[in-house]
Amino acid sequence: MAEAAVSGGSAQSGRWSNEISGYSLLLLWLIGFFVFTLGPTLASIYLSFTDYDLARPPLWVGLENYIRIVTDDPKFSDAMHVTFIYVLFSVPLKLLMALAVAMALNKGLAGLPLYRAIFYLPSLLGGSVAIAILWRQFFSTDGLVTYLMRFVGYDGPGWITTPDHALDTLIILSVWQFGSPMIVFLAGLRQIPRDMYEAASIDGASKIRQFFKITLPLLTPVIFFNVVIQTIDALKAFTPAFIVSHGTGGPVDSTLFYTLYLYQEAFSFLRMGNASALAVILVVIIAIFTAIAFASSKLWVHYDD
């Protein structure tokens, strides 16, 4: 009996020791989560119901910030319009470019790792301040793009100074950063059995028919993943618009992304309560889109059992 008790106590002690070791390994992550993620999130939700300018203690105002944003804030509607236009054009174009390049690289080219690295590089650099500054120089009135257009005899528009074209430069920059979804598409293409294409070729199916009947259906889980991730990234885009417009969202609010407007409310006008409400609204928008995407995926995403 005593030996059994000692053995049971030893097992209990060993189990507790393993659990303590496991939690100790998670400790840094848990500290980071509570301090840098959950804590600020809860603070933002609270501040969204207050009038707060950093100089005075937060004053509880209830839903006043949300009501004013939705009903009496023209900049909110402008920012939503610009952001949704950006998402509507940049995400499909980026994914089409990524899929086209991934299919080209899937042909078994020599030096494939080098090509992968070259095409992926813009995704690593595209969100940086340096690339945004370089992009602004490219499309400035005396920039490289304008110079090349004049060289071939076409007097192009003032890209970043014209409201009709300023957003176009940011869409082009986004499409240029197709490396990340390209890598995902390439991994998905590598999982499609080659014998399916061989059998289709024997049956006389053209390359176009093979693409629509084999490639696209089997690639729908990867397409779904890329659509969700890239749409969320586009909704959160900030740096390019901030740098290209010098933080103004101009000209005439044509590059006023939602996140840039949120930044202006928080750090230009010190309306922290309003900015927090905008942040909460953005989270709700992303959540609604994600929920709709997952609900609709049952109709068009096909998983190979």
KOLTOR-572676 format. One record per residue (C-alpha): residue in one letter; x, y, z; residue number from 1. Coordinates in steps of 0.05 Angstrom, whole numbers, plus 5000, padded with zeros to 4 digits. Example, Ala and Ser with C-alpha at 12.3 -4.5 7.8 and 13.67 -1.06 7.14 Angstrom:
// KOLTOR-572676
res: a, c1: 5246, c2: 4910, c3: 5156, n: 1
res: s, c1: 5273, c2: 4979, c3: 5143, n: 2
// end
This chain:
// KOLTOR-572676
res: m, c1: 5000, c2: 5000, c3: 5000, n: 1
res: a, c1: 5056, c2: 5047, c3: 5019, n: 2
res: e, c1: 5093, c2: 5031, c3: 4955, n: 3
res: a, c1: 5030, c2: 5044, c3: 4914, n: 4
res: a, c1: 5019, c2: 5111, c3: 4950, n: 5
res: v, c1: 5091, c2: 5131, c3: 4937, n: 6
res: s, c1: 5085, c2: 5109, c3: 4864, n: 7
res: g, c1: 5020, c2: 5149, c3: 4856, n: 8
res: g, c1: 5050, c2: 5210, c3: 4889, n: 9
res: s, c1: 5111, c2: 5205, c3: 4843, n: 10
res: a, c1: 5066, c2: 5201, c3: 4781, n: 11
res: q, c1: 5026, c2: 5261, c3: 4806, n: 12
res: s, c1: 5089, c2: 5300, c3: 4818, n: 13
res: g, c1: 5115, c2: 5282, c3: 4749, n: 14
res: r, c1: 5051, c2: 5305, c3: 4716, n: 15
res: w, c1: 5052, c2: 5371, c3: 4753, n: 16
res: s, c1: 5125, c2: 5379, c3: 4735, n: 17
res: n, c1: 5109, c2: 5369, c3: 4661, n: 18
res: e, c1: 5051, c2: 5418, c3: 4664, n: 19
res: i, c1: 5094, c2: 5471, c3: 4697, n: 20
res: s, c1: 5148, c2: 5461, c3: 4644, n: 21
res: g, c1: 5096, c2: 5468, c3: 4589, n: 22
res: y, c1: 5067, c2: 5532, c3: 4618, n: 23
res: s, c1: 5136, c2: 5561, c3: 4629, n: 24
res: l, c1: 5150, c2: 5551, c3: 4555, n: 25
res: l, c1: 5085, c2: 5588, c3: 4539, n: 26
res: l, c1: 5098, c2: 5643, c3: 4590, n: 27
res: l, c1: 5131, c2: 5693, c3: 4542, n: 28
res: w, c1: 5076, c2: 5684, c3: 4491, n: 29
res: l, c1: 5022, c2: 5692, c3: 4544, n: 30
res: i, c1: 5054, c2: 5755, c3: 4570, n: 31
res: g, c1: 5059, c2: 5783, c3: 4499, n: 32
res: f, c1: 4986, c2: 5764, c3: 4485, n: 33
res: f, c1: 4957, c2: 5796, c3: 4547, n: 34
res: v, c1: 5002, c2: 5858, c3: 4546, n: 35
res: f, c1: 5005, c2: 5873, c3: 4471, n: 36
res: t, c1: 4942, c2: 5841, c3: 4443, n: 37
res: l, c1: 4885, c2: 5828, c3: 4491, n: 38
res: g, c1: 4900, c2: 5888, c3: 4537, n: 39
res: p, c1: 4902, c2: 5941, c3: 4482, n: 40
res: t, c1: 4841, c2: 5909, c3: 4449, n: 41
res: l, c1: 4799, c2: 5915, c3: 4512, n: 42
res: a, c1: 4826, c2: 5985, c3: 4524, n: 43
res: s, c1: 4806, c2: 6006, c3: 4453, n: 44
res: i, c1: 4736, c2: 5978, c3: 4463, n: 45
res: y, c1: 4729, c2: 6017, c3: 4528, n: 46
res: l, c1: 4757, c2: 6082, c3: 4498, n: 47
res: s, c1: 4709, c2: 6076, c3: 4439, n: 48
res: f, c1: 4653, c2: 6093, c3: 4487, n: 49
res: t, c1: 4690, c2: 6154, c3: 4515, n: 50
res: d, c1: 4712, c2: 6224, c3: 4496, n: 51
res: y, c1: 4788, c2: 6222, c3: 4505, n: 52
res: d, c1: 4843, c2: 6268, c3: 4480, n: 53
res: l, c1: 4903, c2: 6243, c3: 4521, n: 54
res: a, c1: 4904, c2: 6308, c3: 4562, n: 55
res: r, c1: 4843, c2: 6293, c3: 4605, n: 56
res: p, c1: 4815, c2: 6229, c3: 4635, n: 57
res: p, c1: 4767, c2: 6191, c3: 4589, n: 58
res: l, c1: 4695, c2: 6216, c3: 4595, n: 59
res: w, c1: 4641, c2: 6163, c3: 4584, n: 60
res: v, c1: 4595, c2: 6183, c3: 4526, n: 61
res: g, c1: 4564, c2: 6116, c3: 4509, n: 62
res: l, c1: 4547, c2: 6105, c3: 4436, n: 63
res: e, c1: 4558, c2: 6177, c3: 4416, n: 64
res: n, c1: 4623, c2: 6164, c3: 4377, n: 65
res: y, c1: 4591, c2: 6108, c3: 4337, n: 66
res: i, c1: 4528, c2: 6148, c3: 4322, n: 67
res: r, c1: 4568, c2: 6209, c3: 4299, n: 68
res: i, c1: 4614, c2: 6166, c3: 4255, n: 69
res: v, c1: 4557, c2: 6131, c3: 4220, n: 70
res: t, c1: 4508, c2: 6189, c3: 4213, n: 71
res: d, c1: 4549, c2: 6253, c3: 4213, n: 72
res: d, c1: 4619, c2: 6241, c3: 4188, n: 73
res: p, c1: 4630, c2: 6250, c3: 4113, n: 74
res: k, c1: 4704, c2: 6230, c3: 4120, n: 75
res: f, c1: 4682, c2: 6162, c3: 4145, n: 76
res: s, c1: 4641, c2: 6149, c3: 4082, n: 77
res: d, c1: 4698, c2: 6175, c3: 4039, n: 78
res: a, c1: 4748, c2: 6130, c3: 4073, n: 79
res: m, c1: 4702, c2: 6070, c3: 4066, n: 80
res: h, c1: 4692, c2: 6085, c3: 3992, n: 81
res: v, c1: 4766, c2: 6091, c3: 3977, n: 82
res: t, c1: 4783, c2: 6029, c3: 4017, n: 83
res: f, c1: 4730, c2: 5986, c3: 3984, n: 84
res: i, c1: 4751, c2: 6009, c3: 3915, n: 85
res: y, c1: 4822, c2: 5991, c3: 3932, n: 86
res: v, c1: 4802, c2: 5922, c3: 3957, n: 87
res: l, c1: 4756, c2: 5910, c3: 3898, n: 88
res: f, c1: 4811, c2: 5921, c3: 3846, n: 89
res: s, c1: 4876, c2: 5905, c3: 3882, n: 90
res: v, c1: 4857, c2: 5837, c3: 3910, n: 91
res: p, c1: 4831, c2: 5804, c3: 3845, n: 92
res: l, c1: 4887, c2: 5833, c3: 3803, n: 93
res: k, c1: 4940, c2: 5811, c3: 3853, n: 94
res: l, c1: 4912, c2: 5740, c3: 3857, n: 95
res: l, c1: 4907, c2: 5735, c3: 3781, n: 96
res: m, c1: 4979, c2: 5756, c3: 3774, n: 97
res: a, c1: 5000, c2: 5709, c3: 3829, n: 98
res: l, c1: 4964, c2: 5650, c3: 3798, n: 99
res: a, c1: 4992, c2: 5664, c3: 3728, n: 100
res: v, c1: 5064, c2: 5668, c3: 3754, n: 101
res: a, c1: 5054, c2: 5606, c3: 3798, n: 102
res: m, c1: 5029, c2: 5566, c3: 3738, n: 103
res: a, c1: 5089, c2: 5589, c3: 3697, n: 104
res: l, c1: 5137, c2: 5569, c3: 3752, n: 105
res: n, c1: 5101, c2: 5502, c3: 3760, n: 106
res: k, c1: 5126, c2: 5481, c3: 3691, n: 107
res: g, c1: 5192, c2: 5454, c3: 3720, n: 108
res: l, c1: 5236, c2: 5512, c3: 3700, n: 109
res: a, c1: 5311, c2: 5508, c3: 3714, n: 110
res: g, c1: 5332, c2: 5553, c3: 3771, n: 111
res: l, c1: 5263, c2: 5551, c3: 3803, n: 112
res: p, c1: 5287, c2: 5571, c3: 3873, n: 113
res: l, c1: 5319, c2: 5634, c3: 3844, n: 114
res: y, c1: 5256, c2: 5654, c3: 3807, n: 115
res: r, c1: 5214, c2: 5641, c3: 3869, n: 116
res: a, c1: 5260, c2: 5686, c3: 3910, n: 117
res: i, c1: 5258, c2: 5742, c3: 3858, n: 118
res: f, c1: 5183, c2: 5742, c3: 3852, n: 119
res: y, c1: 5174, c2: 5737, c3: 3928, n: 120
res: l, c1: 5221, c2: 5794, c3: 3943, n: 121
res: p, c1: 5169, c2: 5850, c3: 3930, n: 122
res: s, c1: 5123, c2: 5820, c3: 3982, n: 123
res: l, c1: 5179, c2: 5825, c3: 4034, n: 124
res: l, c1: 5194, c2: 5897, c3: 4015, n: 125
res: g, c1: 5127, c2: 5923, c3: 3992, n: 126
res: g, c1: 5101, c2: 5944, c3: 4060, n: 127
res: s, c1: 5164, c2: 5982, c3: 4079, n: 128
res: v, c1: 5170, c2: 6057, c3: 4083, n: 129
res: a, c1: 5230, c2: 6057, c3: 4035, n: 130
res: i, c1: 5191, c2: 6023, c3: 3980, n: 131
res: a, c1: 5132, c2: 6070, c3: 3989, n: 132
res: i, c1: 5179, c2: 6130, c3: 3983, n: 133
res: l, c1: 5210, c2: 6099, c3: 3921, n: 134
res: w, c1: 5141, c2: 6087, c3: 3892, n: 135
res: r, c1: 5122, c2: 6160, c3: 3905, n: 136
res: q, c1: 5185, c2: 6181, c3: 3867, n: 137
res: f, c1: 5169, c2: 6135, c3: 3809, n: 138
res: f, c1: 5100, c2: 6166, c3: 3799, n: 139
res: s, c1: 5116, c2: 6238, c3: 3816, n: 140
res: t, c1: 5110, c2: 6293, c3: 3763, n: 141
res: d, c1: 5183, c2: 6285, c3: 3744, n: 142
res: g, c1: 5189, c2: 6211, c3: 3763, n: 143
res: l, c1: 5213, c2: 6152, c3: 3723, n: 144
res: v, c1: 5143, c2: 6129, c3: 3700, n: 145
res: t, c1: 5125, c2: 6199, c3: 3675, n: 146
res: y, c1: 5193, c2: 6205, c3: 3640, n: 147
res: l, c1: 5185, c2: 6139, c3: 3604, n: 148
res: m, c1: 5115, c2: 6157, c3: 3581, n: 149
res: r, c1: 5140, c2: 6223, c3: 3554, n: 150
res: f, c1: 5199, c2: 6188, c3: 3521, n: 151
res: v, c1: 5150, c2: 6146, c3: 3479, n: 152
res: g, c1: 5110, c2: 6208, c3: 3462, n: 153
res: y, c1: 5053, c2: 6204, c3: 3512, n: 154
res: d, c1: 5043, c2: 6260, c3: 3561, n: 155
res: g, c1: 5018, c2: 6220, c3: 3621, n: 156
res: p, c1: 4977, c2: 6246, c3: 3679, n: 157
res: g, c1: 5005, c2: 6271, c3: 3744, n: 158
res: w, c1: 4996, c2: 6204, c3: 3777, n: 159
res: i, c1: 5000, c2: 6221, c3: 3851, n: 160
res: t, c1: 4975, c2: 6293, c3: 3843, n: 161
res: t, c1: 4911, c2: 6276, c3: 3805, n: 162
res: p, c1: 4851, c2: 6250, c3: 3844, n: 163
res: d, c1: 4831, c2: 6205, c3: 3786, n: 164
res: h, c1: 4898, c2: 6169, c3: 3785, n: 165
res: a, c1: 4928, c2: 6173, c3: 3855, n: 166
res: l, c1: 4892, c2: 6110, c3: 3879, n: 167
res: d, c1: 4915, c2: 6074, c3: 3815, n: 168
res: t, c1: 4988, c2: 6079, c3: 3837, n: 169
res: l, c1: 4971, c2: 6045, c3: 3904, n: 170
res: i, c1: 4933, c2: 5990, c3: 3868, n: 171
res: i, c1: 4993, c2: 5978, c3: 3822, n: 172
res: l, c1: 5038, c2: 5975, c3: 3883, n: 173
res: s, c1: 4993, c2: 5923, c3: 3914, n: 174
res: v, c1: 4992, c2: 5881, c3: 3851, n: 175
res: w, c1: 5068, c2: 5885, c3: 3848, n: 176
res: q, c1: 5069, c2: 5850, c3: 3916, n: 177
res: f, c1: 5040, c2: 5785, c3: 3890, n: 178
res: g, c1: 5097, c2: 5741, c3: 3917, n: 179
res: s, c1: 5062, c2: 5716, c3: 3980, n: 180
res: p, c1: 4998, c2: 5689, c3: 3947, n: 181
res: m, c1: 5042, c2: 5664, c3: 3890, n: 182
res: i, c1: 5081, c2: 5618, c3: 3937, n: 183
res: v, c1: 5015, c2: 5591, c3: 3965, n: 184
res: f, c1: 4987, c2: 5579, c3: 3895, n: 185
res: l, c1: 5051, c2: 5544, c3: 3875, n: 186
res: a, c1: 5047, c2: 5498, c3: 3935, n: 187
res: g, c1: 4974, c2: 5482, c3: 3917, n: 188
res: l, c1: 4992, c2: 5468, c3: 3844, n: 189
res: r, c1: 5046, c2: 5420, c3: 3866, n: 190
res: q, c1: 4993, c2: 5379, c3: 3903, n: 191
res: i, c1: 4952, c2: 5366, c3: 3840, n: 192
res: p, c1: 4968, c2: 5296, c3: 3813, n: 193
res: r, c1: 5002, c2: 5299, c3: 3745, n: 194
res: d, c1: 4966, c2: 5236, c3: 3721, n: 195
res: m, c1: 4900, c2: 5275, c3: 3721, n: 196
res: y, c1: 4928, c2: 5321, c3: 3668, n: 197
res: e, c1: 4957, c2: 5262, c3: 3629, n: 198
res: a, c1: 4890, c2: 5227, c3: 3630, n: 199
res: a, c1: 4854, c2: 5290, c3: 3607, n: 200
res: s, c1: 4905, c2: 5300, c3: 3551, n: 201
res: i, c1: 4893, c2: 5229, c3: 3527, n: 202
res: d, c1: 4818, c2: 5242, c3: 3526, n: 203
res: g, c1: 4832, c2: 5303, c3: 3482, n: 204
res: a, c1: 4820, c2: 5358, c3: 3533, n: 205
res: s, c1: 4853, c2: 5424, c3: 3515, n: 206
res: k, c1: 4897, c2: 5463, c3: 3563, n: 207
res: i, c1: 4841, c2: 5513, c3: 3575, n: 208
res: r, c1: 4791, c2: 5458, c3: 3591, n: 209
res: q, c1: 4842, c2: 5425, c3: 3637, n: 210
res: f, c1: 4850, c2: 5491, c3: 3673, n: 211
res: f, c1: 4776, c2: 5500, c3: 3686, n: 212
res: k, c1: 4759, c2: 5427, c3: 3699, n: 213
res: i, c1: 4820, c2: 5404, c3: 3739, n: 214
res: t, c1: 4864, c2: 5462, c3: 3762, n: 215
res: l, c1: 4812, c2: 5511, c3: 3787, n: 216
res: p, c1: 4766, c2: 5460, c3: 3824, n: 217
res: l, c1: 4826, c2: 5428, c3: 3859, n: 218
res: l, c1: 4856, c2: 5496, c3: 3875, n: 219
res: t, c1: 4793, c2: 5526, c3: 3906, n: 220
res: p, c1: 4816, c2: 5514, c3: 3979, n: 221
res: v, c1: 4880, c2: 5553, c3: 3963, n: 222
res: i, c1: 4841, c2: 5607, c3: 3927, n: 223
res: f, c1: 4795, c2: 5613, c3: 3986, n: 224
res: f, c1: 4854, c2: 5621, c3: 4034, n: 225
res: n, c1: 4887, c2: 5674, c3: 3990, n: 226
res: v, c1: 4822, c2: 5713, c3: 3981, n: 227
res: v, c1: 4810, c2: 5717, c3: 4056, n: 228
res: i, c1: 4882, c2: 5735, c3: 4075, n: 229
res: q, c1: 4893, c2: 5785, c3: 4019, n: 230
res: t, c1: 4826, c2: 5819, c3: 4030, n: 231
res: i, c1: 4840, c2: 5828, c3: 4104, n: 232
res: d, c1: 4910, c2: 5855, c3: 4088, n: 233
res: a, c1: 4879, c2: 5904, c3: 4038, n: 234
res: l, c1: 4828, c2: 5928, c3: 4088, n: 235
res: k, c1: 4885, c2: 5942, c3: 4137, n: 236
res: a, c1: 4932, c2: 5975, c3: 4086, n: 237
res: f, c1: 4964, c2: 6038, c3: 4113, n: 238
res: t, c1: 5037, c2: 6052, c3: 4097, n: 239
res: p, c1: 5032, c2: 6063, c3: 4021, n: 240
res: a, c1: 4975, c2: 6113, c3: 4027, n: 241
res: f, c1: 5009, c2: 6149, c3: 4085, n: 242
res: i, c1: 5076, c2: 6157, c3: 4049, n: 243
res: v, c1: 5050, c2: 6172, c3: 3979, n: 244
res: s, c1: 5000, c2: 6225, c3: 4005, n: 245
res: h, c1: 5047, c2: 6252, c3: 4059, n: 246
res: g, c1: 4996, c2: 6230, c3: 4111, n: 247
res: t, c1: 4939, c2: 6272, c3: 4083, n: 248
res: g, c1: 4901, c2: 6221, c3: 4042, n: 249
res: g, c1: 4902, c2: 6269, c3: 3984, n: 250
res: p, c1: 4893, c2: 6294, c3: 3933, n: 251
res: v, c1: 4821, c2: 6309, c3: 3952, n: 252
res: d, c1: 4818, c2: 6247, c3: 3998, n: 253
res: s, c1: 4829, c2: 6202, c3: 3938, n: 254
res: t, c1: 4878, c2: 6159, c3: 3977, n: 255
res: l, c1: 4845, c2: 6166, c3: 4045, n: 256
res: f, c1: 4847, c2: 6093, c3: 4067, n: 257
res: y, c1: 4806, c2: 6074, c3: 4127, n: 258
res: t, c1: 4867, c2: 6061, c3: 4170, n: 259
res: l, c1: 4897, c2: 6128, c3: 4149, n: 260
res: y, c1: 4834, c2: 6164, c3: 4171, n: 261
res: l, c1: 4837, c2: 6126, c3: 4237, n: 262
res: y, c1: 4910, c2: 6148, c3: 4245, n: 263
res: q, c1: 4891, c2: 6221, c3: 4232, n: 264
res: e, c1: 4835, c2: 6219, c3: 4283, n: 265
res: a, c1: 4881, c2: 6189, c3: 4335, n: 266
res: f, c1: 4947, c2: 6225, c3: 4325, n: 267
res: s, c1: 4931, c2: 6288, c3: 4285, n: 268
res: f, c1: 4868, c2: 6309, c3: 4322, n: 269
res: l, c1: 4877, c2: 6269, c3: 4386, n: 270
res: r, c1: 4806, c2: 6243, c3: 4383, n: 271
res: m, c1: 4824, c2: 6177, c3: 4415, n: 272
res: g, c1: 4753, c2: 6158, c3: 4430, n: 273
res: n, c1: 4732, c2: 6168, c3: 4358, n: 274
res: a, c1: 4794, c2: 6131, c3: 4333, n: 275
res: s, c1: 4780, c2: 6073, c3: 4379, n: 276
res: a, c1: 4708, c2: 6069, c3: 4353, n: 277
res: l, c1: 4736, c2: 6068, c3: 4282, n: 278
res: a, c1: 4782, c2: 6011, c3: 4301, n: 279
res: v, c1: 4724, c2: 5971, c3: 4330, n: 280
res: i, c1: 4683, c2: 5983, c3: 4267, n: 281
res: l, c1: 4741, c2: 5958, c3: 4224, n: 282
res: v, c1: 4746, c2: 5894, c3: 4265, n: 283
res: v, c1: 4670, c2: 5884, c3: 4256, n: 284
res: i, c1: 4676, c2: 5895, c3: 4181, n: 285
res: i, c1: 4733, c2: 5844, c3: 4176, n: 286
res: a, c1: 4693, c2: 5795, c3: 4219, n: 287
res: i, c1: 4631, c2: 5803, c3: 4175, n: 288
res: f, c1: 4671, c2: 5793, c3: 4111, n: 289
res: t, c1: 4706, c2: 5731, c3: 4140, n: 290
res: a, c1: 4639, c2: 5702, c3: 4163, n: 291
res: i, c1: 4609, c2: 5713, c3: 4094, n: 292
res: a, c1: 4670, c2: 5683, c3: 4060, n: 293
res: f, c1: 4667, c2: 5620, c3: 4103, n: 294
res: a, c1: 4591, c2: 5614, c3: 4094, n: 295
res: s, c1: 4597, c2: 5621, c3: 4018, n: 296
res: s, c1: 4656, c2: 5573, c3: 4014, n: 297
res: k, c1: 4608, c2: 5514, c3: 4020, n: 298
res: l, c1: 4582, c2: 5531, c3: 3951, n: 299
res: w, c1: 4647, c2: 5535, c3: 3913, n: 300
res: v, c1: 4706, c2: 5508, c3: 3953, n: 301
res: h, c1: 4718, c2: 5434, c3: 3939, n: 302
res: y, c1: 4761, c2: 5392, c3: 3985, n: 303
res: d, c1: 4792, c2: 5329, c3: 3958, n: 304
res: d, c1: 4770, c2: 5272, c3: 4003, n: 305
// end
